[in-house]
Amino acid sequence: MLRVLLTGGGSGGHVNPAIAIADTIRQNQPDAEIAFVGVKGGKECDLVPRAGYPLYYVESQGIRRSLSLANIKALMMAITSPHSKKTKSILEDFRPDVVIGTGGYVCWPLLRAAAIAGIPTMVHESNCQPGLAVKMLQHSVDTILLNFAETEQYLQKKKKCLVVGNPLRGGFGSISKEQARQKLELSEDEMLLLCSSGSHGSATVNAAVLDMLRLLAPTRPNTRFVLSAGTKNIESAERMCREYGLDQCPNVLVKDYIYDMPLQVAAADVVITRAGAMSLSEIARMGKASVVIPSPFVADNHQLRNATAMADRNAALLVEEKDFESGALSRAVISLLDDAHKRRELQENISAFASLDANRLIYEHILAAVDKSKSKKRK
């Protein structure tokens, strides 16, 4: 029986691919023992239990690129956490055949500890430019799974790299637009605009979208507007809705988090999204006309790189936050809502970015890593 520990979290962009990998293992081996390791307060605390997997906790904290007391604490934690009793006890109690990380500071302690213990390890990097955790772990883990082939140029351990794409949770690509629209009770002449700025949301994006909707929603009753405002920003978004009178518009729906995202994306005519690699992989797999807003607060501005790559190939419309005041977001959205030809063009072009075999490839590499480890032990 296969025993797998998955780790990665803090945001949905790290948690969801880990769940996608777990679900793929479960589909192929229903008796597999699978558990997750995260940190308290991360998005994994919500998403992992909902997916039906047990969750353990380690101590880890993100390292900021500044000198502060919080950063000193994070650095000390990064040094000590892989060797802590809490981290070691998880490995000793669960006895995994393989430990898999999906990036972010959360995965550092367990992957490092597993590598020291001689347990097969692999880490997946979804973005074009690898994060700090992956850069630190490249010397320890056995395998580095990549979404972009270009990512190799940022890593020293190129021989460990395997390009597999991004794993996606079930539902993405498995439900048709017609089926999704029927489930959401959308009429034939009704359009759906879906906006999500990540699992935590963005106050800036929410404000821009709601400011746009106070003009669009009342004048477009046949368009349903759905905004995922984020758990940290839902109260301010709801307050803005009341101020703008959007709470009186039956075609406006504001949520803290969208748990049925595959269904919503499948039904959507236009999607507004951040440019995180997982979000882009999801809309590429579903072939959606999209307005992409890169977050300006990520390391090395990697979301702008992701978004630019798509915009340069006419696969999405790129709008930066600095251009909100000029009305760039409204112009981009209206241009897609009103131009079916433009939507079809973007849908076709973005589909070229889709990873169709990522889940299968990753599962095969997991089996190969476990078999190799067991063969060594038998000798």
Order of alpha helices (4+ residues) and beta strands (2+ residues): beta-alpha-beta-alpha-beta-alpha-alpha-beta-alpha-beta-alpha-beta-beta-alpha-beta-alpha-beta-alpha-beta-alpha-beta-alpha-beta-alpha-beta-alpha-alpha-alpha
